Amino acid sequence: MTIGNQPSDKNQRTVPATCRTHRGCKGFCNLRLAKVNGEIVLDPHVAGCCVISLDETEARTVRDTLTEWLG
């Protein structure tokens, strides 16, 4: 499976996104999503400088919210 220009594997995806702070064009910022030791890790800019970790319960809350919003 390929997302954007990046090949992905079972435990990692890269999603083209837009950074509102740095005001890049649409798709300018990459958001890396990874499953590491049972946690979901979000890495904006794929730089490792501001990484968000979610345990299973928190990740399910994000999933349920996105499902509600997107249908």
C-alpha positions in Angstrom: 0.0 0.0 0.0 1.3 3.5 -0.8 0.0 6.7 0.8 1.1 9.9 -1.0 4.6 9.2 -2.3 5.6 7.0 0.6 5.4 3.2 0.7 3.9 2.1 4.0 4.1 -1.1 6.0 1.8 -2.7 8.5 2.8 -0.6 11.5 3.5 2.8 9.8 1.8 5.2 7.5 2.6 8.7 6.2 -0.2 11.0 5.3 0.1 14.3 3.4 -1.3 17.0 5.5 -1.3 20.8 6.0 0.5 22.6 8.8 -1.5 25.6 9.9 1.3 26.9 12.0 3.9 27.0 9.3 1.4 27.9 6.5 2.7 25.5 3.9 0.6 24.6 0.9 -1.9 21.7 1.0 0.0 18.5 1.5 3.2 20.3 2.5 3.5 18.6 5.9 3.7 14.9 6.3 2.1 13.3 9.3 3.6 9.9 10.2 1.4 7.5 12.1 3.0 4.4 13.6 2.2 1.6 16.0 5.0 1.2 18.5 4.8 -1.2 21.4 1.0 -1.1 21.5 0.8 2.7 21.3 -0.2 4.9 18.4 2.5 7.5 17.7 1.7 10.7 15.7 4.8 12.5 14.4 3.9 15.8 12.6 6.6 16.9 10.1 8.2 13.5 10.5 10.9 15.3 12.5 10.5 13.7 15.9 10.5 17.2 17.6 6.8 17.0 18.8 5.6 13.4 19.0 2.1 12.5 20.3 1.6 9.0 21.9 -1.9 7.5 22.4 -2.6 4.4 24.3 -5.3 2.0 23.0 -8.2 3.8 24.8 -7.1 7.2 23.6 -6.6 6.0 20.0 -10.1 4.5 20.0 -11.5 7.8 21.1 -9.8 9.6 18.2 -11.0 6.9 15.8 -14.6 7.1 17.1 -14.5 10.9 16.9 -13.3 10.8 13.3 -15.9 8.2 12.4 -18.6 10.4 13.8 -17.4 13.5 12.0 -16.7 11.8 8.6 -19.6 9.4 8.7 
